[in-house]
Amino acid sequence: MRFQTTTPVQYPSGAGTPPSRPSHLRQANARGLLRLLRQHSPCSKADLVRLSGLSAPTVSSAVAHLESLNLVENLGDGESSGGRPPEMLRFNANRGFVAGVDIGGTRLRMVLADLNGRIVTQWATQFTDRQRTPKAVCTLIHESLKTMCQDASTSIKKVLDLTVGAPGVTNVNSGTVLSAPNLRDWNNVPLRSMLERETGIPTTIENDTNLAAVGEHWRGSAAGVEDFLFIALGTGVGAGIFLRGRLHHGANWSAGEIGYAAVNGQPREPLQVSSTGQMERLIGGLGIEAEWRRILTRERHANSSELAKLRATEIFDLAVDGDRLASQVMQYSAQILADCITDMSLTLDPEVVILGGGVGLHPELCRVTEKLLARNEFAKPQIRSSSLGTQAQLHGAIYLSLTASEARLLD
């Protein structure tokens, strides 16, 4: 698990300056050393002194505190370099577990990870019609979490934190899903409180595309990039926005809801939280497939009935093979996407745009979109495919749960 040792510690009060109270200083030291242990295990106290810049007594005191919390394992003596053998330490990644959930438009995916962020087990299922309501999803998450814990030979009581990605506008502070039009009866759903009652586990709720952006920033295509966009194209269309190394939600939690963006050549329409937006209807997976069927009908293609069954990625595959009609659909989709990226770049000026989601991951869409953007003299960020693929949301969920559980363990 990679923790950046330069990440500033966030304090609950003040203007970003460390509080002077000794208890707070000990807490900050313990957190910093815990991150170093995660990054460099196994290591000695002398290593921690060198890496942290703290004094030997401070390190010894903090390590003793971490040992009392069962967060550090003593491995015994290491190899001597001529003097007394150093005592080797290792972060206890099995002290507990964290869980991540991705609620998609058609399926539920879950992972269980240790405290190093290593995925221990995962689980997925397609939604039935009855399972798409908020209450049914909460029950399904709880039952699936118990199944994963059994698979991992552990108890659900050892799950320290749960992070859930929802496909819609989400108020992170209150844990409320304000709108998720691809699901059923998902308006102003207090999902965090519902899940905490159901599971008894502290829970974070976040927009699914934002989670994917977090995952890519942590261990994916945006590692080390401070200003970037993650654009997901699948059943839905959305963007996660990172500015100066931080996830940007906006004043009303709708930053990145580009599925509602207007499309050139289409009439403007009022935005409604209970329905999908214009861009999503046109280049979400269903929209691409509808455009394909429209072209087949217009061209009166001999094999229309069979070709009409193709999914969006299969249509893109035909475009790669040189099919003229499929290439029209590809150009249509890439142009709408490139126009959106240009408009966002004029406002946010990202260094990189990462394409992900079941449809957005297609390499030909990435190539054609990049070619269209290359015509700009500016507002043409680098275009990259997600390196985490469809797992990006789950990696983002793991990261947020690890961050939350770390604070809770040290408290």
URVEN-V515622 format. One record per run of one state. SS is the DSSP state (helix for helix, strand for strand, loop for the rest). FROM is the first residue (numbers start at 0). LEN is the number of residues. Records with the same first field share a line. If there is no record, write none. Layout:
SS=FROM-LEN, FROM-LEN
//
This chain:
loop=0-21, 40-2, 52-3, 68-3, 77-9, 91-1, 95-1, 103-3, 114-4, 126-2, 132-1, 151-4, 166-2, 171-4, 179-7, 189-1, 199-3, 219-8, 233-3, 243-2, 247-10, 260-17, 283-1, 299-4, 307-4, 320-3, 348-3, 360-2, 373-8, 385-3, 410-1
helix=21-19, 44-8, 55-13, 92-3, 128-4, 133-18, 155-3, 190-9, 207-12, 257-3, 277-6, 284-15, 303-4, 311-9, 323-25, 356-4, 362-11, 388-22
strand=42-2, 71-6, 86-5, 96-7, 106-8, 118-8, 158-8, 168-3, 175-4, 186-3, 202-5, 227-6, 236-7, 245-2, 351-5, 381-4
//
